[in-house]
Structure formats: C-alpha cells, structure tokens
C-alpha cells in the first residue's frame, strides 16, 4: 500500500504569513489564506485556509475551511472542508471534518468525527437529515416481503398494502361476520316468512 503524500503549498500563494519570530495571543479572524510560522495562543476563526508551519506552535480552538499543519497544534479543530496533517505534525485535540488526510509519522492524540456536517444554516448533503441511510437498496422503513422487522422497529406492511387492522381508503367499515354466518335479525330466504 502506497504512503499518503499531501501536496505542498507554495508560500507565495498565501496572502498573510505570521513569521517564526512572532508570538501572538488573542482571537484571530481572517478571510484569505494565512500561515502561522511562530507561536499563537487563543482562538482562530476563518472562512479560508489555515496553514501551520513546521516550527509553529498553536494552542487554540481552530475553526476554518481548510486546516493544514506541519507543526504543533493543541486544541480542538473544526475543518469545514478538510483537515490535513503532514508527517512532522503533532496534534493534541479532537477533530471534526468531512475529509481527513494524515501522512505516516504524524502524532495525533484525540477523537475524529467525520459526520460531514457543514456550517450551521447549510443544508445537509442531498437534503437528508443526519443518520438516515439506505440499507441494501431498500428505502428506510421498507423491507422486502416476507422478511421480519429488525428488533426495536414496528412491523410495517410492504409498500401499497394497508397496515394490519386498517382498511384501504374508500371501503366502508361495518361489522365483520365470520364466513358462512348471517347477521342477526335477517331471515333465510329459503325459510319463508314468520311461523
């Protein structure tokens, strides 16, 4: 199996770089790609890409579209489109992202949640709510005829048939008589009138 290799970014394509001699603390918000080469402590929020250099040390809660790290990050990370760690990266914290790439050699300690969730207010892919999936080609709530319902699920009839104990629309409801018996107060036409 081939090792995963992440494509290197050219620093000339990055709008802002915090150099390795910068030690910054606070809240950082930006809309264009940014690279941190020095030290940062606090909180980072971005609609763009965050690049963490090989000698950088970041202690922060990070939320960005793309988070790409070669250095050290301590804190939880939310990458709305992707999170990638190079072999030199050292990360302590939980990650939430739909796309996660890690090179061999990276040290990652934490939990990873890959639900595919997008930013609040954006619809879930294909308009489905989270957790609803199709199994074996059958839409949820339906199963092939003759198969029992899984434990904890109500018995549902095959598509096009009414549930047990219900009549299709348009049929009148009346007393049900066992076959071969007449309702009371009705005379047998073969027996004539009253005797």
C-alpha positions as CSV (number, residue, x, y, z in Angstrom):
1,X,0.0,0.0,0.0
2,X,1.4,3.4,-1.0
3,X,2.0,6.1,1.6
4,X,-0.2,9.1,1.6
5,X,1.6,12.3,0.5
6,X,0.0,15.7,0.9
7,X,0.8,18.3,-1.8
8,X,3.0,21.1,-0.5
9,X,1.6,24.6,-0.7
10,X,3.8,27.4,-2.2
11,X,4.2,30.2,0.4
12,X,3.8,32.8,-2.4
13,X,0.2,31.7,-2.8
14,X,-0.6,32.6,0.8
15,X,-1.8,36.2,1.5
16,X,-0.6,36.6,5.1
17,X,2.3,34.9,7.0
18,X,3.0,35.3,10.7
19,X,6.7,34.8,10.8
20,X,8.6,32.5,13.1
21,X,9.7,35.3,15.4
22,X,6.1,36.3,16.2
23,X,4.4,35.3,19.5
24,X,0.8,36.3,19.4
25,X,-2.1,35.8,21.8
26,X,-5.8,36.6,21.3
27,X,-8.6,36.0,18.7
28,X,-7.6,35.7,15.1
29,X,-10.2,36.1,12.3
30,X,-9.4,36.2,8.6
31,X,-11.0,35.7,5.2
32,X,-7.9,34.9,3.0
33,X,-5.3,32.1,3.4
34,X,-3.0,32.6,6.4
35,X,0.2,30.7,7.6
36,X,1.5,30.7,11.1
37,X,5.2,30.0,11.5
38,X,5.6,31.4,15.1
39,X,3.6,30.9,18.2
40,X,-0.1,31.6,18.7
41,X,-2.4,31.1,21.7
42,X,-6.2,31.8,21.7
43,X,-8.9,31.2,19.1
44,X,-8.8,31.1,15.3
45,X,-11.8,31.5,13.0
46,X,-11.6,31.6,9.3
47,X,-13.7,31.2,6.1
48,X,-10.5,30.3,4.2
49,X,-7.4,28.1,4.8
50,X,-5.1,28.0,7.8
51,X,-1.5,26.6,7.3
52,X,0.6,25.8,10.3
53,X,4.4,25.8,9.6
54,X,6.8,23.0,10.7
55,X,8.2,25.0,13.7
56,X,4.9,26.7,14.6
57,X,3.2,26.1,18.0
58,X,-0.5,26.8,18.1
59,X,-2.6,26.5,21.3
60,X,-6.0,27.4,20.2
61,X,-9.5,26.3,19.3
62,X,-9.4,26.3,15.5
63,X,-12.4,26.7,13.1
64,X,-11.5,27.0,9.4
65,X,-12.5,25.8,5.9
66,X,-9.1,24.0,5.5
67,X,-6.6,23.3,8.3
68,X,-3.2,22.1,7.1
69,X,-0.5,21.5,9.6
70,X,3.2,20.6,9.7
71,X,3.7,21.9,13.2
72,X,2.2,21.5,16.7
73,X,-1.4,22.2,17.5
74,X,-3.0,21.8,20.9
75,X,-6.8,22.3,20.8
76,X,-9.9,21.2,19.1
77,X,-10.1,21.6,15.3
78,X,-13.1,22.1,13.0
79,X,-12.3,21.9,9.3
80,X,-15.5,22.6,7.3
81,X,-14.0,21.1,4.1
82,X,-10.7,19.3,5.1
83,X,-8.1,18.7,7.7
84,X,-4.6,17.5,6.7
85,X,-1.6,16.7,8.8
86,X,1.9,16.2,7.4
87,X,4.4,13.6,8.8
88,X,6.0,16.3,11.0
89,X,2.7,17.4,12.6
90,X,1.9,16.8,16.3
91,X,-1.7,17.4,17.3
92,X,-3.5,17.1,20.7
93,X,-7.2,17.7,20.3
94,X,-10.5,16.5,18.8
95,X,-11.2,16.9,15.1
96,X,-14.5,17.4,13.3
97,X,-14.3,17.4,9.5
98,X,-15.8,15.6,6.4
99,X,-12.3,15.0,4.9
100,X,-9.3,13.9,6.9
101,X,-5.8,13.2,5.5
102,X,-2.8,12.1,7.6
103,X,0.7,11.3,6.5
104,X,2.6,8.4,8.1
105,X,4.7,9.7,11.1
106,X,2.2,12.3,12.3
107,X,1.4,12.2,16.0
108,X,-2.4,12.7,16.6
109,X,-4.0,12.3,20.0
110,X,-7.7,12.8,20.1
111,X,-11.0,11.8,18.6
112,X,-12.0,12.4,15.0
113,X,-15.7,13.0,14.0
114,X,-16.3,12.7,10.2
115,X,-20.0,13.3,10.0
116,X,-19.8,15.5,7.0
117,X,-21.6,18.3,8.8
118,X,-21.4,21.7,7.3
119,X,-21.6,25.1,8.9
120,X,-24.9,25.8,10.7
121,X,-27.5,27.0,8.3
122,X,-26.2,25.0,5.4
123,X,-28.4,22.0,4.3
124,X,-27.0,18.5,4.8
125,X,-25.9,16.8,1.6
126,X,-28.9,15.5,-0.6
127,X,-31.3,17.1,1.8
128,X,-31.2,14.2,4.2
129,X,-31.0,14.6,7.9
130,X,-28.1,13.1,9.6
131,X,-28.2,9.4,10.4
132,X,-30.8,8.4,7.8
133,X,-29.3,5.8,5.4
134,X,-30.5,3.3,2.9
135,X,-29.6,-0.3,3.5
136,X,-29.3,-3.0,0.8
137,X,-31.2,-0.8,-1.8
138,X,-34.4,-0.6,0.3
139,X,-35.5,2.9,1.4
140,X,-35.7,3.3,5.2
141,X,-38.9,2.0,6.7
142,X,-39.5,-0.6,3.9
143,X,-38.2,-4.1,3.6
144,X,-38.8,-7.0,1.1
145,X,-41.9,-9.1,1.6
146,X,-41.5,-12.0,4.0
147,X,-38.7,-10.5,6.0
148,X,-39.3,-9.9,9.7
149,X,-38.8,-6.4,11.2
150,X,-35.4,-5.8,12.9
151,X,-35.6,-5.7,16.7
152,X,-37.0,-2.4,18.1
153,X,-38.7,-1.5,14.8
154,X,-42.5,-1.7,14.2
155,X,-43.8,-4.3,11.8
156,X,-44.6,-2.4,8.6
157,X,-46.5,-3.9,5.6
158,X,-44.9,-3.9,2.1
159,X,-45.5,-0.8,0.1
160,X,-49.0,-0.4,-1.3
161,X,-50.7,-2.6,1.4
162,X,-52.5,-1.0,4.4
163,X,-51.2,-1.7,7.9
164,X,-52.7,-4.6,9.8
165,X,-56.2,-3.8,11.2
166,X,-56.7,-0.9,8.7
167,X,-58.8,-0.8,5.5
168,X,-57.7,1.0,2.3
169,X,-59.5,4.3,1.8
170,X,-62.9,4.1,0.2
171,X,-64.0,0.8,1.9
172,X,-66.9,1.1,4.3
173,X,-66.5,-0.1,7.8
174,X,-69.2,-2.4,9.1
175,X,-69.4,-5.3,11.4
176,X,-67.3,-8.2,10.2
177,X,-69.1,-11.6,10.1
178,X,-67.4,-14.9,10.0
179,X,-67.8,-16.6,6.7
180,X,-71.0,-18.7,6.4
181,X,-72.9,-16.9,9.1
182,X,-75.8,-14.4,8.7
183,X,-76.1,-11.2,10.7
184,X,-78.8,-11.4,13.4
185,X,-82.4,-10.3,12.6
186,X,-82.1,-11.4,8.9
187,X,-84.2,-14.3,7.7
188,X,-83.1,-17.1,5.5
189,X,-84.7,-16.6,2.1
190,X,-85.4,-20.3,1.8
191,X,-87.3,-20.5,5.1
192,X,-90.3,-18.3,4.1
193,X,-91.9,-15.8,6.5
194,X,-92.8,-15.9,10.2
195,X,-94.3,-19.2,11.5
